[in-house]
Amino acid sequence: MQVLLLALIGTVIGMGLTGWLTGLAFAVATWAVLSRALHRSGLRSFGAANRVTLGRATLVGGVTALVADSFPNSPPVSPFVSLTAVALILDWIDGKVARRTGTSTPLGARFDMEVDAFLILVLSVYVSTQLGPWILLIGGMRYLFVAAARVWPWLTAALPPSTARKTVAALQGVLLLLATVELLPYAANFAVAALALVLLVWSFGRDVLWLYRSQRSATAAPRAGLGRAADTGTTELFAGPVGG
């Protein structure tokens, strides 16, 4: 699928060696990581929703190839906007398919999230050439969070569902695409990108604060139970708080 898309792009607008190598590297990396994840998950069927996400990943590979081939100049507007827009629309569709078919899985959710994160990274890399390197914070936020979780494991705890988080994540691609096509004056594009960053910092900050408080509460509860057990000299009172 990736090779066919690259060939189509190359036929329509022409694409150099850099674009081809980048697109193929993306395809090989996606295949390798996804194959390993499927093997570890033990899923018997890939699922309709994952196929939609795979199609979206293929489009993201095309966007990546276009940006790499034209860097640091602007990629051809029409195919760039078309591929990105369809990828963003499919991000909404694959979740609907997963829920409607009852095929939601941790692998599918992770696959969807990583494709989203990489698309945002590619868009931010391109927008940074127009508005400055600070835009890279948008694309790098997810990867900085993953790196921080290796130092502070409490960041890996499950978060409660959040409509606000999903909305902010969906807006990142839309706002970056708007800033990318340069339909607005420079100041307006700067404001749009800044809004994307502010929303993302707020969303990540909100989640990190929730995780930190949860970790503090989980740590404090056993200590409080231990203190009460020590005061009474019994094991029954100690067992109660820990079990709760």
N, C-alpha and C positions, 0 to 999 in steps of 0.2 A: 504493500500500500504506500509506504513512504517513497520507494523508488518511483512508482507511477506518478505520485504527486510532484516529485522533483522533476521528473521528465516533462510533465505538463507545464510546470512553471518555466522550465528551460525552453520549451517550445514556444510558449506565448510571449515571454519577455526576455528570454536569454538569461543564463546564469553561469557565472564563472566557477572556477575550480574550488574556490573558498566556500561558496554556497553549497556545492555538491558534497564536499568533504564534511562540512558541518551537519548537513541534513542526514547524511549516511551515518555519521558518528552518533547523532541523536537516536536514530533508528536502532542501531546495534546496542547502545546503552539501554534503551527502553526494553528491547527484547531480552537482554541478559538479566536485568533487574526484575522484570515482570515474570520471567520464567522461573527464576529462583524463588520469588515470592509465592507463585502458584504451587511449586513443588513443596514448599514448607507449609502452606496452608492446607494441602490435601483436598482441595475442592475438586469435585468430579466434573463440574461444568463451569465454563468461564462466565456464562450468564449474559443476558441481553444488555443489561445496564453497563457491564464492563466492556462490551463490544462498542457501545456508544462512546464510552470514555477512551477506548483505544482509537476510535476514529478521531476524537478530539485531540488525542496525543499526536496523531499523524499530522493534523492541521498545525499544531504547535511546532512540530518539526519543520513544516514548510515556512512558518513565520520566522523561526530561528535561522533557517537557511537564507531567507531574504535579507534579514538584518545583517547577518555575517557577510553576505556577498556585497552589500552596499556600504558597509561600515567604512568611514564615519558619515557618509552621505545618506540622503533619504532613500529608502527603498521605494520601488514603484508603488504609488498610492493605491491603485485599484486592487491588485491582488493582495497586498498587505492588509488593507482594511477588510476585504472580503474574508480572508482566511481567519483573521483575528475575530471578526464579528461572529462568524459561524461557530468558532471554537467557544466563544462566550455564551452563545445561545445553547449549544449542546451541553454546557455545564449545568444549565437549568433542566435540560431534558433527561440526562442520565439519572439524576436523583428521582425524577418522577417515574421513570421506567423501573428503577429498583424498588420503589415503594409499591407501585401498582402490581408488579409481578411477584412481590414478596421475596426478592433475591438480594436484599441488602446484606452485605458482609463486611467484616472489618477490612478485608483486603480491598474490596471495592471502594470503601470510604477513603482508605489510605491512597489508593491509586488516583482517585479523583482529586484529592488534596495536593498530591505531588505534581500532577499535571497543571493544576491551577497555579501553584507556587512557581513552577518553572516558566509558565507563560508570563506571569507578573515580573519575574526576573528579567526575561528577555526584553519586555516592553520598557522596563526601567533602565536597562542598559542603553537602549536606543534613545530614550527621552533625556538621559543624562548628558548626551552629546549636545543637546539643544539648550538645556536649562541648568546644567551643572552636576557635579558628582554627588550632591546631596540626594538626588533622586534614587541613587543606588540603595539608600536605606529602605526604600519601599520594597524592592526586590530581595534585599538581603535579610529583611526582618524575620522571615520564617526560618532561615538557615542559622541566624544568630540565636534564635530561640532554641533550636535543636542542639546547637553547640553548648549553650548555657545549661541545657538539661543534662549534659554529661558531667558537668561540675556540680549541679544542684539537682539530684534525681527527683526531688519532689515536684519539679516542673513537668514530669511525665504523667502525673496523676490525671485521671479522667475529669474533664470539665462538664458541667451541666449544659444541656442544650440551650442555645441562645439565638434568637432571631436577629438581635443586633449584630452578633458576630458574623452570621451568614450574610447579612446585608452589607456590612463593611467589606467583607471579602469579595462579594459580587461587584461592588462599586469600584474596587481597585482597577480591574481590567477596563471597565467603561471609562473611568476618568483618565487613565493612562492612554487609552486609545484616542480619546478626545484631544489630549495634549500632543499626541504623536502626529496626528494628521494636520496640525497647524491651521485649522479653520479659523481660530481666534487670534487676536493680537498677542504679542509676546507676554504682556502683563497678565492677560486672561489665562493663557496657558500655564504661566507660573502659578497663578492662584489655584487653578484646577489641580495641578500636581501637588501643591502645598496642602490643599484640602484632603487629597488622598493620603498623604503622609500623616497629617494630624489625626484623621479618622483611624488609621492603622495603629498609630502609637496609642491612641485612646483604647482601642480594642485589645491590643496586646497587654497594655498596662492594667486594664481591668481584669483580664484573665490571670495575669501574674499575681496581682494582689489577692484575688480569690484563692489561688493555689497556695499562696504564702500563709494566708489566714487559716486555711484548712489544715495545712501542715502544722502550724502552731497549735491549733486546737487538738489535733490528733496526738501531738507530743505532750500537751499539757494534761490531757485526760488520764493517761496511765500514771503520771506523776502525782496527780491529785488523789487517785485511788491508793497509791502507795503510801502517801502521807496519812490518810485516814486509817489504813491498815496498821501502820506503825503506831498510831495513837492508841488504838484499841487492843492491839496485841492479838488479833484474831485473823483468820484467813477468810472468813465468810464475807466480811465487809470488803476485803481486797478483791474477791472474785466478782462482786457485783459490778463495780465501775468498769473493770476490765471487760467483762462480758458485754456491757452496754456499749 
